[in-house]
Amino acid sequence: MKRTFTLALACAAMLAAMPALAQDSLAKIKEKGVLTVGVKNDYKPWGFLEPSGKIVGLEIDLAQAVADKIGVKLEMLPVIAANRMEFLKQGRIDMVLATMGDTPERRKVIGMVEPNYYASATNVLAPKSANLKKWEDLKGRKVCGVQGAYYNRRVSQLYAPELVVFPSVPDALNALQGNNCVAFLFDDTLIVSTLAAGDPKWANYEMPLASEDPQLWAIGIRLEDMDGPFGKLVKDMSVDWHKSGKLLELETKWGIKQSPYLIETNKKLKSAS
C-alpha cells in the first residue's frame, strides 16, 4: 500500500512538473524584460548594418513589433544560416527572424510559425559577361554559395556546379566580385534588392535565370513554444501583419517590390474575416 502511495505521489509530482519543463518562453521573456531575437546583419534590406553600426531592416521592424507587444526591450543577436537554429535550441535566443526558409527538415528541429511572413525563390547573381541563359549552364563551373543555405543541395544535385561555400553573404559576394566564381547562388529577393540599390559595382551584373523552387520564410521558435502563450502571440501577430497590410507597408518602406505571396495572403485573410 505504501509503495503504491509513493508511486502515485511520484507520478503526481512528474505531472505537476511537466508544465514547468515545457514552460512557455513568454513568462521568461517578461521576467527578464528582454526579447532576444536572432537576426541577419548582412541581408539588405531585411536585416543589415547602417553606417552607424545599428542593425535595421524589414525583419528588424517585425522583431521590434513583437518586443513592443510583449512590453520588453529588443536585443538582437546576429546569426547566419549555419547557427541560427542551434542558437534557438540552446536558449541563446528566443526567436529567429532571419530570412529562414520553411522546410520539412527544419520543422523537425524547431517550430515554424504560420502564416509564413514572406516568400522567395532561388536564382543567381552573375556578371553579364558570363552569358548564363539556363540553369544547366552552371554545370562544372564554380558557383559561390553560403554555408547552410537550403537550396545548395538541390542546385548541386540538379545542375552539378562546383559549389564553393562561404560563411556569410558578404564573403560570397566579395568572391564573386573577385572573379572566384561565375555566379552567386542565393534567394532572388536579395539579388533583386542588390541590383536595384544602384551601387555602381553591380552595374554589369544581372539575375539571368528563371527563379526556381519558391520557398516560404518562417519565424522560428522552440518546438515546445508552438502551442503555448508565446507561440500563440507570434502566430496572432503574423496573421495581423498580413491582414492589416503591415507587411506590404514595410515592403514599401524598405524599397522592396511587392511580393505576390504577400498580396495573395492579404486578400485571403481579409476576405475570410
Secondary structure as UniProt FT lines:
FT   HELIX           2..21
FT   HELIX           25..32
FT   STRAND          34..39
FT   STRAND          42..43
FT   TURN            44..46
FT   STRAND          47..49
FT   TURN            51..52
FT   STRAND          55..56
FT   HELIX           58..70
FT   STRAND          73..78
FT   TURN            81..83
FT   HELIX           84..90
FT   STRAND          95..97
FT   HELIX           104..107
FT   TURN            108..109
FT   STRAND          111..112
FT   STRAND          118..127
FT   HELIX           128..130
FT   HELIX           135..138
FT   TURN            139..140
FT   STRAND          142..146
FT   TURN            147..148
FT   HELIX           151..159
FT   STRAND          162..166
FT   HELIX           169..177
FT   TURN            178..179
FT   STRAND          183..187
FT   HELIX           188..196
FT   HELIX           200..202
FT   TURN            203..204
FT   STRAND          205..206
FT   STRAND          212..217
FT   STRAND          220..221
FT   HELIX           223..225
FT   TURN            226..227
FT   HELIX           229..244
FT   HELIX           246..253
FT   TURN            254..255
FT   HELIX           260..272
//
